[in-house]
């Protein structure tokens, strides 16, 4: 499939049952194959649907405007997952990546959330198409964050894991609450120095007052939410009382 506008084009690339849509900038004129070191020519991306002026050296792909995997980037194609489950896992990974975290950790957590039974490292490597080393490191990090936990499984010689029963709140608390409290404490600390006689402009003092008020209120909202969520979990879901 090829779509074209005045200044850009879109290609759909299919390989090994996976497909990608890639947008690229059009060349202003016919693009000759670029030379590599030693005088060799670089391959040209071409299609019978493209005019010669739109045949681009593959190096032009570095000018990507966007590239979106339609085949679940970084995941093996597995019949063990439904399309909904694959999309769910993929989006958890994307969410982690968008926050500057490791995408693999999100993929692992998403996989654990789709499984009712304990999941072994071997099963995670199979589902995600990764080697055991990176999987093991990422699982340990999720354990450190309190988002995953080691559990008993059918084979005593293997390590099995499950997501934390309160994983969504745990993830929220790990990412949000520390930042809120850190910013509130910063404002309070600097305001205390100003109150003790340290020089500061009126604008700086006013900004710190706003900052302290905002994060104090937000902290109280989050604490109230934590209490309310605990009540909702107790009312609507089966909970593990040993795992707050």
NUBAKOL-67711 format. One line per 10 residues: number of its first residue (from 1); for each residue x, y, z of N, C-alpha, C. Coordinates in nm, 4 decimals. Layout:
N
NUM	X/Y/Z/X/Y/Z/X/Y/Z | ...
// end
This chain:
244
1	0.0848/-0.1185/0.0000/0.0000/0.0000/0.0000/0.0884/0.1234/0.0000 | 0.0589/0.2189/-0.0856/0.1386/0.3402/-0.0955/0.0451/0.4594/-0.0976 | 0.0690/0.5546/-0.0095/-0.0080/0.6787/-0.0073/0.0874/0.7938/-0.0313 | 0.0414/0.8968/-0.1012/0.1291/1.0074/-0.1363/0.0590/1.1398/-0.1103 | 0.1370/1.2376/-0.0613/0.0934/1.3761/-0.0557/0.1962/1.4574/-0.1320 | 0.1859/1.5869/-0.1239/0.2749/1.6704/-0.2044/0.4207/1.6568/-0.1637 | 0.4455/1.6437/-0.0337/0.5843/1.6460/0.0114/0.6305/1.5191/0.0821 | 0.5450/1.4211/0.0899/0.5868/1.2998/0.1584/0.5115/1.1789/0.1031 | 0.5597/1.0613/0.1372/0.4939/0.9390/0.0945/0.4888/0.8402/0.2084 | 0.4126/0.7360/0.1897/0.4012/0.6319/0.2916/0.4140/0.4954/0.2256
11	0.4978/0.4123/0.2842/0.5165/0.2758/0.2357/0.4692/0.1777/0.3413 | 0.4121/0.0685/0.2985/0.3812/-0.0424/0.3872/0.4769/-0.1548/0.3529 | 0.5577/-0.1955/0.4505/0.6589/-0.2979/0.4304/0.6136/-0.4235/0.5035 | 0.6118/-0.5361/0.4351/0.5673/-0.6622/0.4938/0.6826/-0.7614/0.4891 | 0.7126/-0.8245/0.6038/0.8179/-0.9262/0.6099/0.7892/-1.0192/0.7261 | 0.7980/-1.1478/0.7012/0.7792/-1.2484/0.8061/0.6488/-1.2288/0.8825 | 0.5428/-1.2051/0.8073/0.4082/-1.1890/0.8645/0.3946/-1.0657/0.9517 | 0.4898/-0.9746/0.9429/0.4817/-0.8491/1.0169/0.4846/-0.7344/0.9178 | 0.4227/-0.6239/0.9545/0.4180/-0.5111/0.8622/0.4449/-0.3809/0.9354 | 0.5044/-0.2870/0.8634/0.5332/-0.1545/0.9163/0.4828/-0.0504/0.8172
21	0.4359/0.0601/0.8682/0.4051/0.1753/0.7843/0.5113/0.2804/0.8114 | 0.5730/0.3279/0.7075/0.6821/0.4228/0.7208/0.6569/0.5440/0.6331 | 0.6590/0.6614/0.6930/0.6473/0.7856/0.6175/0.7863/0.8424/0.5928 | 0.8059/0.9050/0.4773/0.9358/0.9597/0.4422/0.9160/1.0875/0.3634 | 1.0192/1.1690/0.3635/1.0179/1.2916/0.2848/1.0470/1.2596/0.1394 | 0.9770/1.3263/0.0485/1.0039/1.3066/-0.0932/1.1289/1.3838/-0.1338 | 1.1978/1.3303/-0.2309/1.3109/1.4007/-0.2879/1.2606/1.5105/-0.3799 | 1.3399/1.6171/-0.3921/1.2988/1.7271/-0.4792/1.3197/1.6928/-0.6257 | 1.3973/1.5913/-0.6551/1.4218/1.5496/-0.7918/1.4626/1.4053/-0.7936 | 1.4992/1.3507/-0.9091/1.5406/1.2105/-0.9157/1.6544/1.1821/-0.8197
31	1.6447/1.0750/-0.7461/1.7459/1.0407/-0.6473/1.8335/0.9297/-0.7017 | 1.9602/0.9600/-0.7164/2.0550/0.8595/-0.7615/2.1016/0.7783/-0.6419 | 2.1347/0.6536/-0.6629/2.1878/0.5741/-0.5525/2.3108/0.6407/-0.4935 | 2.3143/0.6555/-0.3615/2.4269/0.7213/-0.2970/2.5470/0.6282/-0.2948 | 2.6672/0.6878/-0.2932/2.7892/0.6086/-0.2908/2.8314/0.5804/-0.1476 | 2.8717/0.4587/-0.1222/2.9306/0.4240/0.0053/3.0820/0.4369/-0.0083 | 3.1517/0.4138/0.1010/3.2971/0.4140/0.0961/3.3442/0.3089/-0.0029 | 3.4415/0.3442/-0.0842/3.4917/0.2511/-0.1844/3.4181/0.2608/-0.3160 | 3.3220/0.3515/-0.3252/3.2536/0.3740/-0.4517/3.1337/0.2867/-0.4757 | 3.0997/0.1957/-0.3812/2.9834/0.1087/-0.4010/2.8552/0.1893/-0.3920
41	2.7549/0.1442/-0.4631/2.6262/0.2131/-0.4626/2.5354/0.1568/-0.3535 | 2.4657/0.2479/-0.2847/2.3677/0.2033/-0.1860/2.2397/0.1631/-0.2571 | 2.1673/0.0632/-0.2050/2.0421/0.0209/-0.2686/1.9384/0.1315/-0.2642 | 1.8477/0.1252/-0.3594/1.7439/0.2269/-0.3699/1.6096/0.1647/-0.3369 | 1.5293/0.2349/-0.2557/1.3931/0.1904/-0.2272/1.3065/0.2285/-0.3451 | 1.2505/0.1304/-0.4118/1.1706/0.1605/-0.5294/1.0471/0.0734/-0.5326 | 0.9540/0.1099/-0.6171/0.8292/0.0368/-0.6320/0.7747/0.0664/-0.7691 | 0.7062/-0.0288/-0.8317/0.6453/0.0005/-0.9616/0.5412/0.1110/-0.9523 | 0.4966/0.1411/-0.8303/0.3970/0.2460/-0.8133/0.4604/0.3836/-0.7974 | 0.5936/0.3887/-0.7835/0.6615/0.5152/-0.7633/0.7228/0.5629/-0.8935
51	0.7124/0.6929/-0.9194/0.7810/0.7507/-1.0341/0.9292/0.7563/-1.0026 | 1.0175/0.7692/-1.1056/1.1608/0.7752/-1.0776/1.1967/0.8839/-0.9785 | 1.1241/0.9960/-0.9813/1.1569/1.1059/-0.8910/1.1308/1.0701/-0.7454 | 1.0526/0.9637/-0.7209/1.0193/0.9266/-0.5843/1.0956/0.8047/-0.5369 | 1.1871/0.7529/-0.6199/1.2676/0.6392/-0.5778/1.3822/0.6909/-0.4917 | 1.3830/0.6523/-0.3669/1.4746/0.7125/-0.2714/1.5831/0.6153/-0.2290 | 1.7082/0.6634/-0.2096/1.8095/0.5786/-0.1481/1.7622/0.5369/-0.0095 | 1.8007/0.4161/0.0328/1.7573/0.3707/0.1640/1.8104/0.4595/0.2753 | 1.9188/0.5325/0.2484/1.9697/0.6242/0.3497/1.8690/0.7333/0.3814 | 1.7753/0.7592/0.2877/1.6733/0.8611/0.3125/1.5785/0.8176/0.4235
61	1.5779/0.6893/0.4541/1.4905/0.6433/0.5615/1.5317/0.7008/0.6960 | 1.6536/0.7568/0.7041/1.6952/0.8260/0.8246/1.6142/0.9527/0.8460 | 1.5442/0.9975/0.7420/1.4609/1.1169/0.7514/1.3175/1.0811/0.7871 | 1.2992/0.9689/0.8520/1.1644/0.9233/0.8855/1.0892/1.0295/0.9642 | 0.9668/1.0495/0.9251/0.8773/1.1333/1.0038/0.8135/1.0495/1.1123 | 0.7746/0.9294/1.0786/0.7232/0.8360/1.1779/0.7384/0.6965/1.1233 | 0.7527/0.6020/1.2163/0.7569/0.4611/1.1772/0.6829/0.3834/1.2836 | 0.5749/0.3238/1.2463/0.4917/0.2539/1.3436/0.4823/0.1073/1.3063 | 0.5250/0.0253/1.3993/0.5144/-0.1187/1.3753/0.3702/-0.1623/1.3866 | 0.3238/-0.2347/1.2844/0.1898/-0.2913/1.2898/0.1951/-0.4370/1.3345
71	0.3179/-0.4867/1.3600/0.3309/-0.6270/1.3980/0.3866/-0.6446/1.5365 | 0.3682/-0.5441/1.6257/0.4066/-0.5516/1.7647/0.5585/-0.5563/1.7776 | 0.6184/-0.4389/1.7722/0.7633/-0.4245/1.7784/0.8186/-0.4923/1.9023 | 0.9186/-0.5759/1.8807/0.9879/-0.6392/1.9905/0.9191/-0.7613/2.0474 | 0.8095/-0.8051/1.9885/0.7385/-0.9224/2.0384/0.7351/-1.0300/1.9317 | 0.7558/-1.1520/1.9747/0.7464/-1.2634/1.8812/0.6007/-1.2880/1.8465 | 0.5769/-1.3333/1.7239/0.4402/-1.3683/1.6860/0.4052/-1.5001/1.7526 | 0.3079/-1.4964/1.8426/0.2745/-1.6152/1.9205/0.1260/-1.6419/1.9143 | 0.0908/-1.7680/1.8879/-0.0493/-1.8074/1.8878/-0.1043/-1.8217/2.0294 | -0.0173/-1.8051/2.1301/-0.0621/-1.8168/2.2680/-0.1399/-1.6937/2.3132
81	-0.1321/-1.5855/2.2371/-0.1965/-1.4602/2.2747/-0.3024/-1.4223/2.1732 | -0.4121/-1.3690/2.2223/-0.5119/-1.3129/2.1319/-0.4637/-1.1758/2.0857 | -0.5281/-1.1217/1.9847/-0.4903/-0.9893/1.9357/-0.5105/-0.8840/2.0440 | -0.6167/-0.8981/2.1219/-0.6409/-0.8043/2.2321/-0.5292/-0.8114/2.3348 | -0.4860/-0.9329/2.3682/-0.3777/-0.9490/2.4651/-0.2476/-0.8914/2.4122 | -0.2206/-0.9130/2.2846/-0.0984/-0.8588/2.2255/-0.1010/-0.7061/2.2265 | -0.2149/-0.6481/2.1927/-0.2263/-0.5022/2.1949/-0.2093/-0.4486/2.3366 | -0.2674/-0.5174/2.4329/-0.2559/-0.4765/2.5729/-0.1102/-0.4767/2.6173 | -0.0402/-0.5863/2.5910/0.1010/-0.5969/2.6287/0.1832/-0.4888/2.5601 | 0.1572/-0.4698/2.4314/0.2312/-0.3709/2.3537/0.2132/-0.2306/2.4101
91	0.0908/-0.1961/2.4462/0.0648/-0.0611/2.4954/0.1222/-0.0389/2.6346 | 0.1260/-0.1424/2.7173/0.1942/-0.1299/2.8461/0.3422/-0.0994/2.8226 | 0.4034/-0.1709/2.7276/0.5430/-0.1438/2.6939/0.5629/-0.0038/2.6405 | 0.4730/0.0412/2.5537/0.4824/0.1764/2.4993/0.4692/0.2810/2.6092 | 0.3800/0.2539/2.7059/0.3628/0.3474/2.8162/0.4884/0.3610/2.8998 | 0.5542/0.2491/2.9262/0.6802/0.2546/3.0004/0.7841/0.3344/2.9224 | 0.7948/0.3071/2.7948/0.8936/0.3747/2.7116/0.8681/0.5245/2.7065 | 0.7418/0.5654/2.6989/0.7087/0.7077/2.6899/0.7451/0.7826/2.8174 | 0.7573/0.7107/2.9286/0.7955/0.7738/3.0551/0.9454/0.7632/3.0808 | 1.0197/0.7205/2.9797/1.1639/0.7119/2.9936/1.2113/0.5863/3.0639
101	1.1235/0.4880/3.0766/1.1593/0.3616/3.1400/1.1902/0.2571/3.0335 | 1.2329/0.1405/3.0771/1.2670/0.0353/2.9817/1.1401/-0.0302/2.9281 | 1.1284/-0.0323/2.7971/1.0094/-0.0875/2.7337/0.9913/-0.2353/2.7668 | 1.1020/-0.3081/2.7772/1.0935/-0.4507/2.8057/1.0265/-0.4757/2.9404 | 1.0516/-0.3897/3.0379/0.9860/-0.4053/3.1673/0.8345/-0.3954/3.1519 | 0.7901/-0.3012/3.0698/0.6472/-0.2881/3.0454/0.5895/-0.4081/2.9728 | 0.6644/-0.4613/2.8757/0.6180/-0.5806/2.8042/0.6048/-0.7000/2.8980 | 0.7012/-0.7140/2.9877/0.6954/-0.8246/3.0835/0.5762/-0.8078/3.1767 | 0.5585/-0.6873/3.2291/0.4464/-0.6639/3.3195/0.3135/-0.6877/3.2481 | 0.3037/-0.6413/3.1245/0.1819/-0.6650/3.0476/0.1552/-0.8127/3.0280
111	0.2608/-0.8901/3.0017/0.2452/-1.0350/2.9848/0.1961/-1.0999/3.1136 | 0.2553/-1.0611/3.2259/0.2127/-1.1175/3.3541/0.0661/-1.0857/3.3825 | 0.0221/-0.9677/3.3393/-0.1164/-0.9272/3.3643/-0.2167/-1.0048/3.2791 | -0.1685/-1.0717/3.1747/-0.2595/-1.1510/3.0908/-0.2643/-1.2975/3.1336 | -0.1836/-1.3331/3.2315/-0.1736/-1.4737/3.2714/-0.2313/-1.4949/3.4107 | -0.3226/-1.5892/3.4214/-0.3780/-1.6220/3.5519/-0.2870/-1.7112/3.6332 | -0.2006/-1.7858/3.5656/-0.1084/-1.8767/3.6330/0.0311/-1.8156/3.6379 | 0.1169/-1.8633/3.7298/0.2554/-1.8163/3.7339/0.3246/-1.8361/3.5993 | 0.4127/-1.7435/3.5647/0.4812/-1.7463/3.4353/0.6307/-1.7652/3.4592 | 0.6902/-1.8608/3.3907/0.8333/-1.8861/3.4046/0.9124/-1.7922/3.3146
121	1.0419/-1.7817/3.3428/1.1289/-1.7015/3.2568/1.1305/-1.7573/3.1152 | 1.1299/-1.8895/3.1044/1.1289/-1.9511/2.9717/1.0045/-1.9110/2.8932 | 0.8910/-1.9057/2.9601/0.7675/-1.8669/2.8922/0.7727/-1.7197/2.8500 | 0.8302/-1.6349/2.9340/0.8431/-1.4934/2.8985/0.9326/-1.4754/2.7767 | 1.0424/-1.5496/2.7710/1.1311/-1.5387/2.6552/1.0610/-1.5867/2.5288 | 0.9770/-1.6885/2.5437/0.9045/-1.7420/2.4286/0.8000/-1.6429/2.3781 | 0.7244/-1.5857/2.4689/0.6168/-1.4939/2.4303/0.6720/-1.3643/2.3726 | 0.7777/-1.3115/2.4345/0.8299/-1.1809/2.3950/0.9403/-1.1888/2.2910 | 0.9909/-1.3085/2.2634/1.0941/-1.3220/2.1621/1.2256/-1.2589/2.2015 | 1.2593/-1.2638/2.3300/1.3844/-1.2079/2.3804/1.4680/-1.3182/2.4440
131	1.5957/-1.2900/2.4633/1.6824/-1.3851/2.5307/1.6601/-1.3772/2.6815 | 1.7027/-1.4820/2.7503/1.6725/-1.4919/2.8928/1.7455/-1.3862/2.9756 | 1.8651/-1.3446/2.9336/1.9418/-1.2473/3.0112/1.8669/-1.1166/3.0347 | 1.8280/-1.0453/2.9276/1.7525/-0.9206/2.9461/1.6199/-0.9413/3.0186 | 1.5534/-1.0547/2.9917/1.4273/-1.0836/3.0602/1.4509/-1.0943/3.2106 | 1.5540/-1.1681/3.2501/1.5837/-1.1886/3.3913/1.6153/-1.0567/3.4611 | 1.6949/-0.9721/3.3960/1.7310/-0.8422/3.4545/1.6071/-0.7553/3.4736 | 1.5212/-0.7528/3.3735/1.4011/-0.6698/3.3805/1.3031/-0.7211/3.4855 | 1.2912/-0.8527/3.4977/1.2025/-0.9091/3.5997/1.2520/-0.8725/3.7393 | 1.3827/-0.8786/3.7600/1.4372/-0.8420/3.8913/1.4097/-0.6955/3.9221
141	1.4170/-0.6108/3.8197/1.3874/-0.4693/3.8410/1.2402/-0.4503/3.8785 | 1.1518/-0.5235/3.8132/1.0096/-0.5160/3.8484/0.9861/-0.5658/3.9909 | 1.0630/-0.6661/4.0324/1.0545/-0.7121/4.1714/1.0973/-0.6012/4.2667 | 1.2079/-0.5337/4.2344/1.2579/-0.4255/4.3195/1.1544/-0.3138/4.3337 | 1.0801/-0.2888/4.2266/0.9782/-0.1840/4.2282/0.8491/-0.2299/4.2947 | 0.8400/-0.3586/4.3247/0.7197/-0.4111/4.3871/0.6067/-0.4368/4.2903 | 0.6366/-0.4427/4.1603/0.5325/-0.4615/4.0593/0.5158/-0.6075/4.0193 | 0.6178/-0.6877/4.0427/0.6120/-0.8316/4.0149/0.6704/-0.9046/4.1353 | 0.6365/-1.0302/4.1489/0.6872/-1.1070/4.2625/0.7102/-1.2519/4.2213 | 0.8085/-1.3115/4.2840/0.8388/-1.4521/4.2569/0.7372/-1.5388/4.3307
151	0.6858/-1.6378/4.2602/0.5838/-1.7260/4.3184/0.6201/-1.8712/4.2885 | 0.5507/-1.9618/4.3534/0.5733/-2.1039/4.3294/0.5074/-2.1463/4.1989 | 0.5734/-2.2406/4.1304/0.5199/-2.2929/4.0057/0.5264/-2.4439/4.0026 | 0.4855/-2.5038/3.8927/0.4812/-2.6506/3.8840/0.6177/-2.7175/3.8828 | 0.7216/-2.6441/3.8436/0.8553/-2.7026/3.8356/0.9460/-2.6312/3.9357 | 0.9907/-2.7029/4.0373/1.0716/-2.6419/4.1428/1.2065/-2.5919/4.0937 | 1.2499/-2.6375/3.9771/1.3803/-2.5967/3.9252/1.3740/-2.4657/3.8470 | 1.2557/-2.4131/3.8288/1.2406/-2.2893/3.7527/1.1873/-2.1773/3.8415 | 1.2157/-2.0543/3.7997/1.1616/-1.9379/3.8681/1.0324/-1.8952/3.7994 | 0.9308/-1.8699/3.8795/0.8012/-1.8277/3.8266/0.7648/-1.6915/3.8854
161	0.6901/-1.6149/3.8061/0.6567/-1.4791/3.8478/0.5098/-1.4490/3.8203 | 0.4588/-1.3535/3.8962/0.3230/-1.3031/3.8757/0.3249/-1.1536/3.9034 | 0.2296/-1.0822/3.8490/0.2194/-0.9395/3.8782/0.1693/-0.9206/4.0210 | 0.2023/-0.8067/4.0790/0.1537/-0.7752/4.2128/0.0016/-0.7606/4.2086 | -0.0715/-0.8104/4.3090/-0.2177/-0.8007/4.3069/-0.2694/-0.6574/4.2981 | -0.1923/-0.5622/4.3495/-0.2320/-0.4210/4.3457/-0.1390/-0.3439/4.2529 | -0.1096/-0.4028/4.1381/-0.0026/-0.3524/4.0524/-0.0300/-0.2125/3.9992 | -0.1537/-0.1791/3.9682/-0.1800/-0.0486/3.9088/-0.1545/0.0640/4.0087 | -0.1971/0.0440/4.1320/-0.1685/0.1466/4.2320/-0.0200/0.1492/4.2649 | 0.0427/0.0319/4.2733/0.1863/0.0281/4.3020/0.2642/0.1036/4.1959
171	0.2284/0.0832/4.0698/0.2954/0.1528/3.9606/0.2710/0.3023/3.9699 | 0.1476/0.3400/3.9969/0.1120/0.4808/4.0117/0.1912/0.5443/4.1254 | 0.1961/0.4761/4.2398/0.2655/0.5303/4.3554/0.4150/0.5438/4.3296 | 0.4731/0.4463/4.2598/0.6156/0.4512/4.2298/0.6504/0.5713/4.1431 | 0.5614/0.6059/4.0495/0.5923/0.7101/3.9519/0.5497/0.8490/3.9966 | 0.4385/0.8600/4.0686/0.3801/0.9906/4.0969/0.4113/1.0441/4.2362 | 0.3842/0.9636/4.3374/0.3960/1.0137/4.4736/0.5354/1.0654/4.5089 | 0.6433/0.9948/4.4741/0.7757/1.0473/4.5081/0.8032/1.1837/4.4460 | 0.7592/1.2048/4.3223/0.7811/1.3337/4.2564/0.7023/1.4439/4.3248 | 0.5779/1.4149/4.3588/0.4941/1.5143/4.4267/0.5564/1.5538/4.5603
181	0.5969/1.4560/4.6375/0.6542/1.4851/4.7690/0.7889/1.5557/4.7582 | 0.8666/1.5184/4.6584/0.9960/1.5835/4.6383/0.9779/1.7309/4.6052 | 0.8829/1.7627/4.5179/0.8596/1.9021/4.4802/0.8022/1.9826/4.5965 | 0.7129/1.9217/4.6728/0.6578/1.9915/4.7892/0.7677/2.0200/4.8915 | 0.8518/1.9202/4.9178/0.9606/1.9376/5.0145/1.0591/2.0441/4.9681 | 1.0861/2.0493/4.8381/1.1767/2.1509/4.7849/1.1224/2.2906/4.8117 | 0.9942/2.3113/4.7809/0.9336/2.4428/4.8027/0.9357/2.4793/4.9508 | 0.9025/2.3850/5.0367/0.9012/2.4122/5.1804/1.0410/2.4453/5.2317 | 1.1405/2.3730/5.1825/1.2778/2.3945/5.2282/1.3294/2.5328/5.1884 | 1.3025/2.5728/5.0644/1.3501/2.7031/5.0181/1.2725/2.8175/5.0826
191	1.1438/2.7982/5.1058/1.0656/2.9008/5.1757/1.1145/2.9185/5.3191 | 1.1557/2.8104/5.3818/1.2089/2.8192/5.5177/1.3383/2.8994/5.5201 | 1.4215/2.8831/5.4189/1.5456/2.9608/5.4115/1.5167/3.1087/5.3911 | 1.4154/3.1375/5.3088/1.3774/3.2773/5.2869/1.3228/3.3371/5.4162 | 1.2404/3.2595/5.4866/1.1842/3.3071/5.6129/1.2931/3.3316/5.7170 | 1.4051/3.2593/5.7060/1.5158/3.2752/5.8003/1.6054/3.3932/5.7654 | 1.5735/3.4632/5.6564/1.6484/3.5835/5.6228/1.7303/3.5761/5.4960 | 1.7290/3.4625/5.4275/1.8050/3.4515/5.3032/1.7411/3.5384/5.1951 | 1.8240/3.6058/5.1185/1.7742/3.7005/5.0180/1.7043/3.6271/4.9030 | 1.5933/3.6831/4.8574/1.5190/3.6265/4.7452/1.4293/3.7338/4.6868
201	1.4085/3.7281/4.5558/1.3197/3.8256/4.4920/1.1748/3.7957/4.5293 | 1.0907/3.8972/4.5143/0.9485/3.8796/4.5442/0.8856/3.7749/4.4529 | 0.9272/3.7742/4.3254/0.8722/3.6777/4.2303/0.9106/3.5346/4.2668 | 1.0366/3.5152/4.3086/1.0801/3.3816/4.3487/1.0015/3.3318/4.4688 | 0.9837/3.4200/4.5662/0.9078/3.3824/4.6856/0.7646/3.3462/4.6507 | 0.7023/3.4269/4.5641/0.5645/3.4005/4.5248/0.5532/3.2683/4.4487 | 0.6488/3.2408/4.3602/0.6471/3.1150/4.2845/0.6607/2.9950/4.3779 | 0.7470/3.0068/4.4775/0.7650/2.8976/4.5726/0.6400/2.8763/4.6574 | 0.5708/2.9837/4.6901/0.4455/2.9698/4.7650/0.3405/2.8964/4.6821 | 0.3312/2.9333/4.5550/0.2380/2.8636/4.4658/0.2754/2.7160/4.4541
211	0.4047/2.6893/4.4392/0.4529/2.5522/4.4240/0.4204/2.4698/4.5483 | 0.4451/2.5272/4.6650/0.4195/2.4554/4.7901/0.2712/2.4265/4.8081 | 0.1866/2.5248/4.7752/0.0420/2.5062/4.7895/-0.0096/2.4002/4.6926 | 0.0395/2.4052/4.5674/-0.0062/2.3105/4.4658/0.0280/2.1674/4.5042 | 0.1548/2.1435/4.5385/0.1962/2.0058/4.5653/0.1454/1.9549/4.7000 | 0.1214/2.0447/4.7949/0.0600/2.0012/4.9207/-0.0818/1.9522/4.8966 | -0.1572/2.0277/4.8153/-0.2937/1.9876/4.7840/-0.2957/1.8580/4.7039 | -0.2055/1.8475/4.6054/-0.1999/1.7267/4.5239/-0.1637/1.6055/4.6086 | -0.0717/1.6232/4.7020/-0.0347/1.5124/4.7901/-0.1549/1.4650/4.8714 | -0.2339/1.5591/4.9221/-0.3513/1.5202/5.0006/-0.4537/1.4483/4.9138
221	-0.4698/1.4928/4.7873/-0.5606/1.4240/4.6954/-0.5153/1.2801/4.6719 | -0.3851/1.2625/4.6504/-0.3326/1.1289/4.6231/-0.3467/1.0377/4.7444 | -0.3274/1.0925/4.8629/-0.3436/1.0123/4.9836/-0.4898/0.9724/5.0026 | -0.5815/1.0661/4.9747/-0.7244/1.0336/4.9822/-0.7613/0.9279/4.8782 | -0.7018/0.9414/4.7591/-0.7285/0.8437/4.6537/-0.6808/0.7051/4.6949 | -0.5643/0.6978/4.7582/-0.5108/0.5686/4.8016/-0.6070/0.5005/4.8985 | -0.6632/0.5775/4.9904/-0.7580/0.5210/5.0860/-0.8856/0.4751/5.0160 | -0.9348/0.5574/4.9242/-1.0578/0.5218/4.8530/-1.0364/0.3994/4.7646 | -0.9205/0.3912/4.6993/-0.8914/0.2769/4.6137/-0.8851/0.1482/4.6952 | -0.8295/0.1561/4.8155/-0.8249/0.0377/4.9013/-0.9665/-0.0102/4.9326
231	-1.0579/0.0836/4.9533/-1.1973/0.0469/4.9791/-1.2608/-0.0177/4.8560 | -1.2344/0.0394/4.7380/-1.2910/-0.0148/4.6140/-1.2389/-0.1551/4.5880 | -1.1109/-0.1763/4.6082/-1.0537/-0.3103/4.5898/-1.1226/-0.4104/4.6808 | -1.1442/-0.3690/4.8047/-1.2052/-0.4593/4.9016/-1.3494/-0.4916/4.8634 | -1.4197/-0.3929/4.8079/-1.5604/-0.4107/4.7738/-1.5802/-0.4877/4.6433 | -1.4965/-0.4615/4.5441/-1.5240/-0.5100/4.4088/-1.4349/-0.6230/4.3618 | -1.3186/-0.6394/4.4222/-1.2238/-0.7381/4.3715/-1.1756/-0.8280/4.4839 | -1.1372/-0.9483/4.4460/-1.0711/-1.0359/4.5418/-0.9320/-0.9818/4.5654 | -0.8950/-0.9629/4.6904/-0.7664/-0.9016/4.7205/-0.6799/-0.9956/4.8014 | -0.5509/-0.9698/4.7906/-0.4527/-1.0422/4.8706/-0.4167/-0.9508/4.9865
241	-0.4663/-0.9810/5.1056/-0.4482/-0.8906/5.2182/-0.3019/-0.8757/5.2569 | -0.2195/-0.9717/5.2187/-0.0773/-0.9619/5.2514/-0.0040/-0.8733/5.1534 | -0.0727/-0.8253/5.0507/-0.0061/-0.7436/4.9487/-0.0818/-0.6129/4.9320 | -0.0520/-0.5106/5.0155/-0.1261/-0.3844/5.0102/-0.0979/-0.3073/4.8839
// end
